[in-house]
Amino acid sequence: MKVAYFVSQYPARSHTFVRREMDAMRGEGIEVRAYSIRRCPESEVLCDLDRREFDSTWPVLPASFRRLIRAHTGLLLRRPVAYARALAFAFRNRLPGAAGFAYALIYISEAALLADKLQQDEVDRIHVHFGNAGAMVASVAAQFIGVPWGVTYHGASDFSYPTVEMMRWQIVHASFVRCVTYFGMSQAMRQCAQSQWHKLFVCYSGLPSNAFASEPVRASRQAGAPLRVLCVGRLSPEKGQRGLLDALAMLVERGIDAELVLAGDGPDRNWLVGATRELGIADRCRFLGSVPEESVPGLMAECDVLACPSLMEGLPQVLLEAMTARVPVVAPGIAGIPELIADGITGLLFPPANWSRLADCIARIGTDPQLAAGLASAGRERVVKDFGLPVTIRPLLERIRTMR
């Protein structure tokens, strides 16, 4: 059995979970190879693990016109009926209008290149992460060469336009539809007929076993030291960091000595830096930019609370990582997050975009050492018990092995 893992762009800074999942599949005896429409810029390769994925992933693009013609010609000569069906499939399931027609042509071109490579590699199953252009290309490629394919839906981006428009027919034609949360599965159910619900299942993204191999070592907060808040993620509007800055300013106004470290980069960085000056908290905020994966545990070891201020999510890996590291977490009660965090037991939840309540949660952890220790202990126990990859991948492993 050879399984193609396909993502629109891979590796990417936010796709650690894809690499971990592929490694776990290999540990179960599945031969997995990575493919993408395009690879990330080489400047985003920050560590040896990223370099391994960058070097081993086969990208569809860039491609020469000669290679494109050769791929189409080969598919047409070897499987003329399947070739015709694939073209019909792509145009029948395209988005409406002239733009939809143009995108269908692009997807067909890229799918032929992918299909040609998959045939050379003797791949017999395709698993796509995200329902975006990657799913479009992979589904057409599967038609070209007659192999089954399945898709994983992650978060809000999969249920937004235009991806949500493509979801309806993806569910019809996919062999399986994996959702990483029950909330996500409920949203996928809304987009398809009840007769298709049997294809949908939940399979959480987990952490590798080595994440639990040793007891985490954390720096204790010294008397009189500021409360250390960490936020890890892309600096973009949907991640809500602007609201976290408001919450930090509220804490300072209440007389709580707190500081914030933001690990990650993105389009909002300059704007957020300016906001720290406007709020009078610039001396309390550090922007680290993009950090290598291996640096994150060290950051967590030095913080007192991990804050996730997101406005939209699936089930953030950073919450799993923080809980495993015995770091108390604060997160919004949205999407799949309440499936991980029991409020007041394994972490604290706040209403999304309610920055005053976010400040309250951070203050509770900072002023109640007993609560912080209890959350840290219960949070780690929750993740170790239920979110190790050998446990979480079982439903997906079964579907991949039996897909047809």
ZAMARSE-275401 format. One line per 3 residues: number of its first residue (from 1); for each residue z, x, y of N, C-alpha, C. Coordinates in steps of 0.2 Angstrom, whole numbers, plus 2048, in hexadecimal, padded with zeros to 3 digits. Layout:
BEGIN
NUM	Z X Y Z X Y Z X Y; ...
***
This chain:
BEGIN
1	800 804 7FA 800 800 800 800 804 806; 7FB 803 80B 7FB 807 811 7FB 802 817; 800 802 81B 801 7FE 821 7FF 801 827
4	7FB 7FE 82B 7FA 800 832 7FF 7FD 837; 802 801 83A 807 7FE 840 802 7FF 846; 801 7F9 84A 7FD 7F9 84F 800 7F7 856
7	800 7FB 85B 803 7F9 862 7FE 7FA 867; 7FE 7F6 86C 7F9 7F7 872 7F9 7FE 874; 7FF 801 876 800 808 878 806 80B 874
10	805 810 871 80A 813 86D 808 81B 86C; 80E 81F 86D 815 81D 86E 816 81B 875; 81B 818 877 81D 816 87E 824 817 87E
13	827 818 884 82E 819 885 832 813 883; 830 80D 883 834 808 881 833 806 879; 82F 80A 875 82D 808 86F 831 80C 869
16	837 80E 86B 83B 812 866 83C 80E 860; 83D 807 860 83E 803 85B 838 803 856; 832 804 858 82C 804 854 82C 80A 850
19	82E 810 853 82E 816 84F 833 815 849; 839 813 84B 83F 812 847 83D 80E 841; 83A 808 842 838 803 83D 833 807 838
22	82E 80A 83B 829 80E 837 82C 813 832; 831 816 835 835 81B 831 839 818 82B; 83C 812 82D 83F 80E 828 83B 80C 822
25	835 809 824 830 807 81F 82E 80D 81B; 82D 813 81E 82B 818 819 831 81A 815; 837 819 817 83C 81A 813 83D 816 80D
28	839 810 80D 839 80B 808 833 80C 804; 82F 811 805 829 813 801 823 810 803; 823 80D 809 81D 80B 80C 819 810 810
31	813 811 80F 80F 816 813 80D 812 819; 80F 815 81F 80E 812 825 80A 817 82A; 805 814 82D 801 818 832 801 815 839
34	802 819 83E 802 816 845 7FB 816 848; 7F9 810 84B 7F3 810 84F 7F4 80C 856; 7F0 80D 85B 7F1 80A 861 7EB 809 865
37	7EA 805 869 7E4 805 86E 7E4 80B 872; 7EA 80D 874 7EA 813 878 7F1 816 877; 7F1 81D 878 7F7 820 878 7FA 821 87F
40	801 822 87F 804 823 886 801 829 889; 802 82A 88F 800 830 893 805 836 890; 802 83C 88F 806 841 88C 80C 843 890
43	80C 841 896 811 843 89B 817 83F 899; 817 839 895 81C 835 893 81F 837 88C; 81D 83C 889 81F 83F 883 825 843 885
46	82B 841 884 831 844 886 835 848 881; 834 847 87A 838 84A 875 834 84C 86F; 836 84F 86A 833 851 864 831 84B 860
49	835 845 860 833 83F 85D 82D 83C 860; 82D 83C 867 827 839 86A 821 83D 869; 822 844 868 81C 848 867 819 847 860
52	81E 846 85B 81B 844 854 817 83E 854; 81A 839 858 816 832 858 80F 833 85C; 810 837 861 80A 838 865 804 83B 861
55	806 840 85D 801 844 85A 7FF 840 854; 803 83C 851 801 839 84A 7FE 832 84B; 7FE 82F 851 7FB 828 853 7F4 829 854
58	7F0 825 851 7E8 825 852 7E7 81F 857; 7E4 822 85D 7E2 81D 862 7DB 81A 862; 7DA 814 863 7D3 811 864 7CF 815 869
61	7D3 815 86F 7D0 818 875 7D3 81F 877; 7CF 823 87A 7C8 822 87C 7C3 822 876; 7BD 81F 877 7B8 81F 872 7B1 820 875
64	7AD 824 872 7A6 824 874 7A2 81E 873; 79C 81D 876 798 818 875 795 819 86E; 794 81F 86C 791 821 865 795 81F 860
67	79C 820 861 7A1 81E 85B 7A1 817 85B; 7A1 813 861 7A1 80C 861 79B 809 85D; 795 80B 85E 78F 809 85B 790 80A 853
70	792 810 851 792 812 84A 797 80E 847; 79D 80C 84A 7A2 808 847 79F 801 846; 79C 7FE 84B 799 7F7 84A 793 7F7 845
73	78F 7FC 845 78A 7FC 840 78C 7FD 839; 791 801 838 794 802 831 797 7FB 82F; 79B 7F8 833 79E 7F2 831 799 7EC 82F
76	794 7EC 833 78F 7E7 832 78B 7E8 82C; 78A 7EF 82A 786 7F0 824 78A 7EF 81E; 791 7F1 81E 795 7F0 818 797 7E9 817
79	799 7E6 81C 79C 7DF 81C 799 7DA 821; 792 7D8 820 78F 7D4 825 792 7CD 826; 794 7CA 820 797 7C4 821 79E 7C4 825
82	7A2 7C9 823 7A8 7CA 826 7A7 7CC 82E; 7A2 7D0 82F 7A0 7D2 836 79F 7CB 83A; 79B 7C7 837 799 7C1 83B 79F 7BD 83C
85	7A3 7BC 837 7AA 7B8 838 7AE 7BB 83D; 7AF 7C1 83D 7B3 7C5 842 7B1 7C3 849; 7AA 7C3 84A 7A8 7C2 851 7A9 7BB 853
88	7A8 7B6 84E 7A9 7AF 84F 7B1 7AE 851; 7B5 7B1 84D 7BC 7B1 84D 7BE 7B3 854; 7BC 7B9 857 7BE 7BB 85D 7BC 7B7 863
91	7B6 7B4 863 7B3 7B0 868 7B7 7A9 868; 7B8 7A6 862 7BB 7A0 861 7C2 7A0 864; 7C6 7A6 863 7CD 7A6 865 7CE 7AA 86B
94	7C9 7AA 870 7CA 7AE 876 7CD 7A9 87B; 7CF 7AC 880 7D2 7A9 886 7CC 7A5 88A; 7CD 7A0 88D 7C8 79C 890 7C5 7A0 896
97	7BE 79E 898 7BB 7A1 89E 7B7 7A7 89D; 7B4 7A9 8A2 7B0 7B0 8A2 7B5 7B6 8A0; 7BB 7B6 8A3 7BF 7BB 8A2 7C1 7BC 89A
100	7C2 7B6 897 7C4 7B5 890 7BE 7B8 88C; 7B8 7B6 88E 7B2 7B9 88A 7B1 7C0 88B; 7B2 7C3 891 7B2 7CA 892 7B7 7CE 88E
103	7BD 7CB 88E 7C2 7CE 88A 7C1 7CE 882; 7BE 7C8 880 7BC 7C8 879 7B7 7CD 877; 7B2 7CF 87B 7AE 7D4 87A 7B1 7DB 879
106	7B6 7DC 87E 7BA 7E2 87E 7BE 7E3 877; 7C1 7DD 875 7C5 7DD 86F 7C1 7DE 869; 7BB 7DC 869 7B6 7DD 863 7B5 7E4 863
109	7B3 7E7 869 7B1 7EE 868 7B7 7F2 866; 7BD 7F1 868 7C3 7F5 866 7C4 7F4 85F; 7C4 7ED 85D 7C5 7EC 856 7C1 7EF 851
112	7BA 7F0 853 7B6 7F3 84E 7B8 7FA 84D; 7BA 7FE 853 7BC 805 852 7C2 805 84E; 7C7 801 84F 7CD 801 84B 7CB 7FF 843
115	7C7 7FA 842 7C5 7F8 83B 7C2 7FE 838; 7BE 801 83B 7BA 807 838 7BF 80C 836; 7C4 80E 83A 7C9 813 839 7CE 810 833
118	7CF 80A 833 7D4 807 82E 7D0 808 827; 7CA 806 827 7C6 807 821 7C6 80E 81E; 7C5 813 823 7C5 81A 821 7CC 81C 81E
121	7D1 819 821 7D8 81B 81E 7DB 816 819; 7D6 812 816 7D8 80D 811 7DE 809 812; 7DF 807 818 7E5 803 81A 7E3 7FC 817
124	7E9 7F8 814 7E8 7F2 812 7EC 7EC 815; 7F0 7EE 81A 7F4 7EA 81E 7F5 7EC 825; 7F5 7E7 829 7F6 7E9 830 7FD 7E5 833
127	801 7E9 836 807 7E6 83A 806 7E8 841; 806 7E2 845 805 7E3 84D 80C 7E2 850; 80E 7E6 855 814 7E5 859 811 7E2 860
130	814 7DC 862 812 7D9 868 80C 7D5 867; 80C 7CF 86A 806 7CA 86A 801 7CB 86F; 801 7D1 872 7FC 7D2 877 7F5 7D4 875
133	7F2 7D9 879 7EB 7DB 877 7EB 7DE 870; 7F0 7E2 86E 7F0 7E5 868 7F0 7E0 862; 7F3 7DA 863 7F2 7D5 85E 7EB 7D2 85E
136	7E8 7D2 863 7E1 7CF 864 7DC 7D4 860; 7DD 7DA 861 7D9 7DF 85E 7DA 7E0 857; 7E0 7E0 855 7E2 7E1 84E 7E0 7DB 84A
139	7E0 7D5 84D 7DE 7CF 849 7D7 7CF 848; 7D3 7D1 84D 7CC 7D1 84C 7CA 7D7 847; 7CD 7DD 847 7CC 7E2 842 7CE 7E0 83B
142	7D3 7DC 83A 7D4 7D9 834 7CF 7D5 831; 7CC 7D1 836 7C6 7CD 834 7C0 7D1 831; 7BF 7D6 835 7B9 7DB 833 7BA 7DE 82C
145	7C0 7E0 82A 7C1 7E3 824 7C4 7DF 81F; 7C6 7D9 820 7C9 7D5 81B 7D0 7D7 819; 7D5 7D9 81D 7DB 7DA 81B 7E0 7D6 81F
148	7E6 7D4 81C 7EB 7D0 81F 7EE 7D3 825; 7F1 7D0 82A 7F4 7D2 82F 7FA 7CE 831; 7FF 7D1 834 805 7CD 837 807 7D0 83D
151	80B 7CC 841 80D 7CE 848 814 7CD 849; 817 7D1 84D 81E 7D1 84F 81E 7CF 857; 822 7CA 858 823 7C8 85F 82A 7CA 861
154	82A 7CD 867 831 7D0 869 834 7CC 86F; 831 7CB 875 835 7C8 87A 831 7C4 87F; 833 7C3 885 831 7BE 88A 829 7C0 88B
157	827 7C6 88B 820 7C8 88C 81B 7C5 887; 81E 7C4 881 81A 7C1 87C 819 7B9 87D; 81D 7B6 881 81D 7AF 882 81B 7AD 889
160	818 7B2 88D 815 7B1 893 80E 7B1 893; 80B 7AE 898 803 7AE 899 801 7B5 89A; 7FB 7B8 897 7F7 7B4 893 7F9 7B5 88B
163	7FE 7B9 889 7FF 7BA 882 801 7B3 87F; 805 7AF 882 807 7A9 87F 801 7A4 87D; 7FB 7A5 881 7F5 7A1 87F 7F2 7A4 879
166	7F3 7AA 878 7F0 7AD 871 7F4 7AC 86B; 7FB 7AB 86D 800 7AA 867 7FE 7A4 863; 7FB 79F 866 7FA 799 862 7F5 79A 85C
169	7F0 79D 85D 7EB 79F 857 7ED 7A5 853; 7F1 7A9 857 7F4 7AF 853 7F8 7AD 84D; 7FC 7A8 84E 801 7A5 849 7FD 7A2 843
172	7F7 79F 845 7F3 79B 840 7F0 7A0 83C; 7EE 7A6 83E 7EA 7AB 83A 7EE 7B0 837; 7F4 7B2 83A 7F8 7B7 837 7FB 7B6 831
175	7FC 7BB 82C 7FF 7BA 826 807 7B8 827; 80A 7BC 82C 811 7BA 82E 812 7BB 835; 817 7B8 838 819 7B9 83F 820 7BA 83F
178	822 7C1 840 829 7C3 841 82B 7C3 848; 831 7C0 849 834 7BF 84F 83B 7C3 84F; 83C 7C7 854 842 7CB 854 849 7C8 856
181	848 7C1 858 84E 7BD 859 84D 7B6 857; 852 7B2 856 851 7AB 855 84F 7A8 85B; 851 7AA 861 84E 7A7 867 847 7A8 867
184	844 7AE 866 83D 7AF 866 83A 7AB 861; 83D 7AA 85B 839 7A6 856 839 79E 858; 83E 79C 85C 83E 795 85E 838 794 864
187	837 79A 867 831 799 86C 82B 79A 869; 82A 79D 863 824 79E 860 823 797 85C; 828 794 85A 827 78D 857 824 788 85C
190	826 789 862 823 784 867 81C 785 868; 819 78A 866 812 78C 867 80D 78A 861; 810 788 85C 80C 787 856 80E 780 853
193	80A 77E 84E 80B 778 84A 811 779 845; 814 774 844 81A 775 83F 817 777 838; 811 776 837 80E 778 830 80E 780 830
196	80F 783 836 80E 78B 836 815 78E 836; 81A 78A 837 821 78D 837 823 791 831; 820 790 82C 822 794 826 820 79B 826
199	81C 79D 82B 81A 7A4 82C 81F 7A7 830; 823 7A4 834 827 7A7 839 82E 7A9 836; 831 7AF 837 837 7B1 835 83A 7B6 83A
202	841 7B6 839 844 7BB 83E 846 7C1 83A; 845 7C7 83D 846 7CD 83B 848 7D2 841; 84F 7D3 841 851 7D7 847 84F 7DE 847
205	84E 7E1 84D 84D 7E8 84D 854 7EC 84D; 854 7F1 848 85B 7F4 847 85B 7FB 849; 860 7FF 847 861 806 848 861 809 842
208	85E 810 842 85E 814 83C 865 815 839; 866 816 833 86D 818 830 870 81E 833; 86C 823 835 870 828 838 873 827 83F
211	872 821 842 875 81F 848 87C 81E 846; 87E 81C 840 885 81A 83E 888 820 83A; 885 826 83A 887 82B 835 88E 82E 837
214	88F 82E 83E 896 831 840 899 82D 845; 89F 82D 846 8A3 82A 84B 8A1 82C 852; 89F 828 857 89D 82B 85D 8A3 82E 861
217	8A2 833 865 8A7 836 869 8A5 834 870; 8AA 831 873 8A9 82F 87A 8AE 832 87F; 8AC 834 885 8B1 837 889 8B5 831 88C
220	8BC 832 88C 8C1 82D 88E 8C1 82E 896; 8C2 828 899 8C2 827 8A0 8C9 82A 8A3; 8C8 82F 8A7 8CE 832 8AA 8D1 82D 8AF
223	8D8 82E 8B0 8DB 82A 8B5 8D9 82B 8BC; 8D7 826 8C0 8D4 827 8C6 8CD 828 8C7; 8CA 829 8C1 8C2 82A 8C1 8BF 824 8C2
226	8B9 824 8C5 8B5 81E 8C6 8B2 81B 8BF; 8B1 814 8BF 8AF 811 8BA 8A7 813 8B9; 8A5 815 8B3 89F 818 8B2 89A 812 8AF
229	895 810 8B2 891 80B 8B0 88A 80E 8AE; 887 80C 8A8 881 80F 8A7 87C 809 8A6; 876 80A 8A8 870 806 8A7 86A 80A 8A4
232	867 808 89F 862 80B 89C 85C 807 89B; 856 808 89E 850 804 89E 84B 805 8A3; 846 803 8A2 840 803 8A7 842 800 8AD
235	840 803 8B3 842 801 8BA 83D 7FC 8BC; 83D 7F6 8BA 838 7F1 8BC 83C 7EA 8BD; 838 7E6 8C1 83C 7DF 8C3 83F 7DC 8BD
238	83C 7DB 8B7 83F 7D7 8B2 845 7DA 8AF; 846 7E0 8B1 84C 7E3 8AE 853 7E2 8B2; 852 7E0 8B8 857 7DD 8BC 85C 7E3 8BF
241	85A 7E9 8C0 85E 7EE 8C2 860 7ED 8CA; 85C 7E9 8CE 85E 7E7 8D4 864 7E3 8D4; 865 7DF 8D0 86B 7DB 8CF 871 7DF 8CD
244	870 7E4 8C9 875 7E8 8C7 878 7EC 8CD; 874 7EE 8D2 876 7F1 8D8 87A 7ED 8DC; 878 7E6 8DC 87C 7E2 8E0 883 7E1 8DD
247	883 7E1 8D6 88A 7E0 8D3 88E 7E7 8D4; 88B 7EC 8D4 88F 7F3 8D6 892 7F2 8DD; 88E 7F0 8E1 890 7EF 8E8 896 7EA 8E9
250	896 7E5 8E5 89B 7E0 8E4 8A2 7E3 8E2; 8A1 7E8 8DD 8A7 7EB 8DA 8AA 7F0 8DF; 8A6 7F3 8E3 8A8 7F8 8E8 8AC 7F4 8ED
253	8A9 7EE 8EF 8AC 7EA 8F4 8B3 7E7 8F2; 8B4 7E6 8EB 8BA 7E4 8E8 8BF 7EA 8E7; 8BD 7F0 8E9 8C2 7F5 8E9 8C2 7F9 8E2
256	8BC 7F7 8DE 8BC 7FB 8D7 8B7 801 8D8; 8BA 807 8D7 8B6 80D 8D7 8B1 80D 8D1; 8AB 80C 8D2 8A6 80C 8CD 8A0 810 8CF
259	89C 813 8CA 896 816 8CB 891 814 8C6; 88B 815 8C8 885 812 8C3 880 818 8C2; 87F 819 8BB 879 81D 8B9 874 819 8B7
262	86E 81A 8B9 868 816 8B7 863 81B 8B3; 862 81A 8AD 85E 81F 8A9 857 81B 8A8; 852 81D 8AA 84B 81A 8A9 847 81B 8B0
265	841 819 8AF 83C 81A 8B5 838 813 8B5; 834 812 8BA 830 80D 8BB 82E 80B 8C2; 82A 806 8C3 827 805 8CA 82D 803 8CF
268	833 801 8CD 838 7FF 8D2 83C 804 8D4; 83B 80A 8D2 840 810 8D3 841 811 8DB; 83C 812 8DE 83D 813 8E6 840 80D 8E9
271	83E 807 8E7 841 801 8EA 848 801 8E9; 84A 802 8E3 851 802 8E1 855 808 8E4; 852 80E 8E5 856 813 8E9 857 811 8F0
274	852 80D 8F3 853 80B 8FA 858 805 8FA; 859 801 8F5 85E 7FC 8F4 865 7FF 8F4; 866 805 8F1 86C 808 8F1 86F 80A 8F7
277	86A 80C 8FC 86C 80E 903 86E 808 907; 86A 802 906 86B 7FC 909 872 7F9 908; 874 7FA 901 87A 7F7 8FF 880 7FC 900
280	87F 802 902 884 807 904 887 80A 8FD; 883 80A 8F8 886 80D 8F2 881 813 8EF; 87D 816 8F4 879 81B 8F1 87D 821 8EE
283	883 822 8F1 887 828 8EE 88A 826 8E8; 889 820 8E5 88C 81E 8DF 887 81C 8DA; 881 81E 8DB 87B 81D 8D6 877 823 8D5
286	876 824 8CF 872 82A 8CD 86C 827 8C9; 866 829 8CB 860 827 8C7 85D 82D 8C3; 85D 82D 8BD 85C 833 8B9 854 833 8B7
289	851 82E 8B8 84A 82D 8B6 849 82D 8AE; 843 82E 8AC 843 82D 8A4 846 833 8A1; 84A 831 89C 84E 836 898 84C 836 891
292	84C 83C 88D 84A 83C 886 84F 838 882; 84D 835 87D 851 831 878 857 834 876; 857 83B 875 85D 83E 872 862 83F 878
295	860 83E 87E 865 83F 883 869 838 884; 867 833 882 86A 82C 883 871 82C 880; 873 82F 87A 879 82F 877 87E 832 87C
298	87C 838 87F 880 83C 883 882 838 889; 87D 834 88C 87F 830 892 884 82A 890; 883 827 88A 887 822 888 88F 825 887
301	88F 82B 884 896 82E 883 89A 82F 889; 896 82F 88F 899 830 895 89B 82A 89A; 898 824 897 899 81E 89B 89F 81A 899
304	8A1 815 89D 8A6 810 89B 8A3 809 899; 89D 808 89B 89A 801 89A 893 802 89B; 88F 7FF 896 888 7FE 896 886 7F7 899
307	882 7F7 89F 881 7F1 8A2 879 7F0 8A1; 877 7EA 89F 871 7E8 89E 870 7E2 8A2; 86C 7E2 8A8 86B 7DD 8AD 865 7D9 8AC
310	861 7D9 8A7 85B 7D7 8A6 85A 7CF 8A7; 854 7CE 8AA 852 7C7 8AB 84E 7C4 8A5; 84C 7C8 8A1 848 7C6 89B 849 7CC 896
313	849 7CA 88F 84A 7CE 88A 849 7CB 883; 849 7D0 87E 848 7CD 877 84F 7CF 874; 850 7D5 872 857 7D7 86F 857 7DF 871
316	859 7E1 876 859 7E8 879 85C 7ED 874; 858 7F2 872 85B 7F7 86E 861 7FB 871; 860 7FB 878 866 7FF 87B 86C 7FC 87A
319	86D 7F5 879 873 7F2 878 876 7F4 871; 871 7F4 86C 873 7F7 865 876 7FE 866; 872 802 869 874 809 86A 87B 80A 86D
322	87C 806 872 882 807 876 888 804 872; 887 7FE 86E 88C 7FC 86A 88E 800 864; 889 804 862 88A 808 85C 88E 80E 85F
325	88D 810 865 891 816 868 897 814 86B; 89A 80E 869 8A0 80B 86C 8A1 80B 873; 89B 809 876 89B 807 87D 89B 800 87F
328	8A0 7FD 882 8A0 7F6 884 89A 7F4 888; 897 7EE 886 890 7EC 889 891 7E6 88D; 88D 7E5 892 88D 7DF 896 886 7DE 897
331	884 7D7 895 87D 7D5 895 87C 7CE 896; 876 7CC 898 875 7C5 89A 874 7C1 894; 877 7BA 894 876 7B6 88E 870 7B3 88D
334	86A 7B7 88C 864 7B4 88C 860 7B7 885; 85B 7B3 883 857 7B4 87E 85B 7B6 878; 85A 7BC 874 85D 7BD 86E 864 7C1 86F
337	866 7C3 875 86C 7C7 877 872 7C3 874; 873 7BC 875 879 7B9 872 879 7B9 86A; 873 7BB 867 873 7BC 860 877 7C2 85D
340	877 7C7 862 87A 7CD 861 881 7CE 864; 882 7CB 86A 889 7CC 86D 88C 7C5 86D; 892 7C5 86A 897 7BF 86B 89B 7C1 871
343	89B 7BC 876 89E 7BD 87C 8A6 7BE 87C; 8A8 7C3 87E 8AF 7C5 87E 8B2 7C8 877; 8AD 7C9 873 8AF 7CC 86C 8AB 7D2 86B
346	8A4 7D2 86B 8A1 7D8 86A 89D 7DB 871; 89F 7D7 876 89C 7D9 87D 89D 7D3 882; 89B 7D4 888 89C 7CF 88D 895 7CC 88F
349	894 7C6 88F 88E 7C3 892 88F 7BF 899; 88A 7C0 89D 88A 7BC 8A3 884 7B8 8A4; 884 7B3 8A8 87E 7AF 8A9 878 7B3 8AC
352	872 7B3 8AA 86D 7B7 8AD 86C 7B6 8B4; 86C 7BC 8B8 86B 7BC 8BF 871 7BA 8C3; 877 7B9 8C0 87D 7B8 8C3 880 7BE 8C4
355	87F 7C2 8CA 881 7C9 8CB 889 7C9 8CC; 88B 7C4 8CF 893 7C3 8D0 896 7C3 8C9; 894 7BF 8C4 897 7BF 8BD 895 7C6 8BA
358	890 7C9 8BB 88F 7D0 8B8 894 7D5 8BB; 895 7D4 8C1 89B 7D8 8C4 8A1 7D7 8C1; 8A3 7D0 8C0 8A9 7CE 8BD 8AA 7D2 8B6
361	8A4 7D1 8B2 8A5 7D4 8AB 8A6 7DC 8AB; 8A2 7DF 8B0 8A4 7E6 8B0 8AB 7E8 8B2; 8AD 7E4 8B7 8B4 7E5 8B9 8B9 7E4 8B4
364	8B8 7DF 8B0 8BD 7DD 8AA 8BD 7E3 8A5; 8B7 7E6 8A4 8B8 7EC 89F 8BB 7F2 8A3; 8BA 7F3 8A9 8BD 7F8 8AD 8C4 7F8 8AE
367	8C7 7F2 8AE 8CE 7F1 8B0 8D2 7EF 8AA; 8CF 7EE 8A4 8D3 7EC 89E 8D1 7F0 898; 8D4 7F6 898 8D3 7FB 892 8D3 7F8 88B
370	8D8 7F3 88A 8D9 7F0 884 8D2 7EC 882; 8D0 7E8 887 8CA 7E4 886 8C4 7E9 884; 8C3 7EE 888 8BE 7F3 888 8BE 7F6 880
373	8C4 7F8 87E 8C4 7FB 877 8C3 7F6 872; 8C5 7F0 873 8C3 7EA 86E 8BC 7E9 86E; 8B9 7E8 873 8B1 7E7 874 8AE 7ED 870
376	8B0 7F3 872 8AC 7F9 86F 8AD 7F9 867; 8B3 7F8 865 8B4 7F8 85E 8B0 7F2 85A; 8B0 7EC 85D 8AD 7E7 859 8A5 7E7 85A
379	8A3 7EA 860 89C 7EB 861 899 7F0 85C; 89C 7F5 85B 89A 7FA 856 89A 7F7 84F; 89F 7F4 84D 8A0 7F0 846 89A 7EB 845
382	898 7E8 84A 893 7E3 84A 88C 7E6 849; 88B 7EB 84C 884 7EF 84B 884 7F2 844; 889 7F6 843 889 7F9 83C 888 7F5 836
385	88B 7EF 837 88B 7EA 831 884 7E7 831; 882 7E5 836 87C 7E0 836 875 7E3 839; 875 7E9 83C 86F 7EB 840 86D 7F2 83E
388	86F 7F4 838 86C 7FA 835 865 7F9 832; 860 7FD 834 859 7FC 831 859 7FA 82A; 85C 7FD 825 85C 7FC 81E 85D 7F4 81D
391	861 7F1 821 863 7EA 821 85E 7E6 825; 85C 7E8 82B 858 7E3 82F 851 7E3 82D; 84E 7E8 82A 847 7E8 828 845 7E4 822
394	84A 7E2 81E 849 7DF 817 844 7D9 818; 845 7D4 81D 841 7CF 81D 839 7D1 81F; 839 7D6 823 832 7D8 825 82F 7DC 81F
397	833 7E0 81B 830 7E4 816 82E 7DF 810; 831 7D9 80F 82F 7D5 80A 828 7D1 80C; 828 7D0 813 822 7CC 815 81C 7D1 815
400	81D 7D7 816 817 7DC 816 815 7DD 80F; 81A 7DE 80A 818 7DF 803 814 7D9 800; 816 7D3 803 813 7CD 800 80D 7CA 804
403	80B 7CD 80A 806 7CA 80E 7FF 7CA 80B; 7FC 7C5 80C 7F5 7C5 80A 7F0 7C0 80E
***
